[in-house]
Amino acid sequence: MTKGCDDILARIRACRICRDTPRGKPLPHEPRPVLQAGGGARILIAGQAPGTRVHASGRPFTDPSGERLRAWLGVDAGQFYDPENFAVIPMGFCFPGLSPSGSDLPPRGECAPAWRAQLMAALPEMQLVICLGAHAMRWHMGEQFGGSVDAAVRNWRASYQLTPRVLPLPHPSWRNTGWLNRNPWFAEELLPVLRRDVADLLAVRLAAPDSPV
């Protein structure tokens, strides 16, 4: 981990903006920022915000959606939780709470303006951004994101030409199982590209002169 990345992660984990100087209502519980990153990471997973299980564990994607995501990527937990392999940086770092209906609220609006540009600058090796959800797509795809997650995923070849490459994916939540069943092309066309790119980038890291054996 580079010193710059180490420093900003320490500051983010101590962040209490959403409690002390919030936009609107303060976070209804003690903040617990959940993310991982290493200065040499070549792959970024840009998600939404931690859910209840991740808030409890303090580790990203420790839930069934994480199991599905790792299957999509073609990696095991050891590879996934190595911060020099994958930076996992949600748009909101803390669990935002639940709506009256019991659904997760959207990511807090304080995190991205305060921290995201600094974090991206601390990840100079980044070559592939995997976007999960509209908030991440809007930030990382810019004008390429037309406002529809479905359309963005279907048009993935266009954002894959950006620098760094961007792959928009449906969130791996069980809530999207119906969409996945209705769209078999996702597993047939997009996932092989994702797995190949991930495997290639991990191989590059292992081949690097300063990579740990």
N, C-alpha and C positions, 0 to 999 in steps of 0.2 A: 504494500500500500504506500503510495506516495504521501509525503508529509502534508501537501495541500489537501488531499482527499481526507486524510486522517483528521486534520484540523476542522474541516467543515462538517464532517460527520459528528465530531464531538459537540460542535455548536448546535447542530440540528437536534441531537438527542437531549440537549439541555433546553431546547426551545419551549417556551410557554406562551407564545403569542396568542393562540386561540383561547387561552384562559385569561390572560392578563390584559391584553389590548385587542380584543376580538373584533371582527367585522360582524356586527349584529350580536346575536346571543352568544355568550361564552360556551365553550365546550362543557358539556354537563358532567364530566368526570375528569380525573387527573390525566393530563396528557401523557401518552406513551408513544413517542415516535418509533415507527418500525420501518426499517430499510436496511439494505446492505449494499456496499460498494467497495471496490478496490481500484486504485489508480490505474492498474493495468487491464481492467475489464474491457473486453471488446464487444460485449453484448449487454444491452440495456433492456430490462423488462419494465415498461412504464404502465403501471396499473392504476387503479382508482383510489382506494383507501383500504386500510385494514378492516376486516370484519371482526366479529366477536371472538372467534377462536384465535385469530392472529393477535388481537389485542391481549388476550390472556397469555399466549405463549411468548410474545415479544419477538417472534421470528416470522418472516414473510411466508405466505402460502403453506401454512401448516394446517391444511384442511383438505377436503376432497377436491376442491378446485385446483389445489397445488399438485395433487396426484395426476389429474388430467393434464395440467400444463406440462409437467415433466414428461409425460408420455408423448405429448405433442412435440416437445423439444428433442426427444430421444436421449435423455440424460437420466442419471440416477440422482438420489438425494445428495450424495457426496459431491458430485460435480456441481449440482445446482447451488448448494450452500457454500461454495468456494467463492468469496467475493472478488477474486481475481479472474474468475470465469464469468460470473453474472453480476451485474449491478441490478438490484431490484429496488426501484425508486417509484413509489406511488405518487400520484398527484397530490394527495393529502396524506401526511405521515401518520396521523392519529385516527383511531376509530372515531367516526363522526357522530355516533349514536344512532338510535332507531327512530323511524317515523311512527306516528300513531298506529299505522297498519302493521308495524313490525318489520318493515324493510329497512335496509341500511340507508342512511341519509347520504346525499352527495358529498364528495370530498370537501373539506373546509377550504374556504377561499383564501386563507392567509398563507398557506404553505408555498404554493408555486411562485407568487410574486416575490416572496422573501428569499427563497433559497434555490429555485430550480436553475437559473442561469449560472449561479456560482457552482452548483454541483456539476453541471454539464462541462464547465470549464475545467473542473478537476478530473475529468475522465477523457484525457486526450487520445486514448487508443480506441475509443468507441467507433464501431463500424456497422453495427446492426441494432436497430431499435424495434422492439416488439411492443406494439401498442395494444392495450386491452381496454376498450371502452372509449366513449366519446370524449371525455375530458382529456385523456392522454393523446388521442388522435388530433384533437383540436390544437393542442400545444405543439406536437412534434411534426404534424403534417402541414400545418398552415393552410394555405388556400387549397391544397389537395384534398382536405377534408371538407366535404360539402354539407356536413351536418347530419349525415345518416351513417350509422355504424354498418348497417347491412350493405349499403352502396360502397362504402370504403373498402370493406373486406372483398366484395366482388371485384373491385377495381384495384386489387392489390399490386398488380404488375406496374401500375403507374407510380405508386409511392415507393416501390422497390428500386426505382431509378434515382431516388433522392440521395443526397450525401449528408449524413450516413444513410444507408439503406433503411427503409421503414417497412415493416410488415404489420398491417392492421389485422387483428384477430378478434373474433367474438370472445367475450369473457369465458373462461373455462368453467364457469358455474353450472350447476345442474339445471339452472333455469334456462339455459340455452341448449339443452339436449334436444328439444323439439326442432330448433333451427338446424342443428347439426344433422338430424335425421332427414330433414327436408332438403338438405344441400350436400349430397354425397361428394360433389366436386371438391369440397373443402379438404376432405381426407385424401382424395385422389390426386389433386393438382397442387394445392398450396402446402400441405404438410410435408411432402417430400422435399420441396424447395427449402422450407424452414429447417428441417433436420439436416439436410446437406450443408446449409450455410453454417448452422451451429457447429456441426462436426468439424468443418474446415477451420472455423475460427478457434475452436478449442485445440485443434492440432497445431495451429500456428503458435498459440501460446506455449504449448509443451515443447515446441521446437526452438523457442526463443533462448538465447544464450544465458539469460538471467533467470530462467524459469526453474523453480525448485523441482528436484527429482523425486 
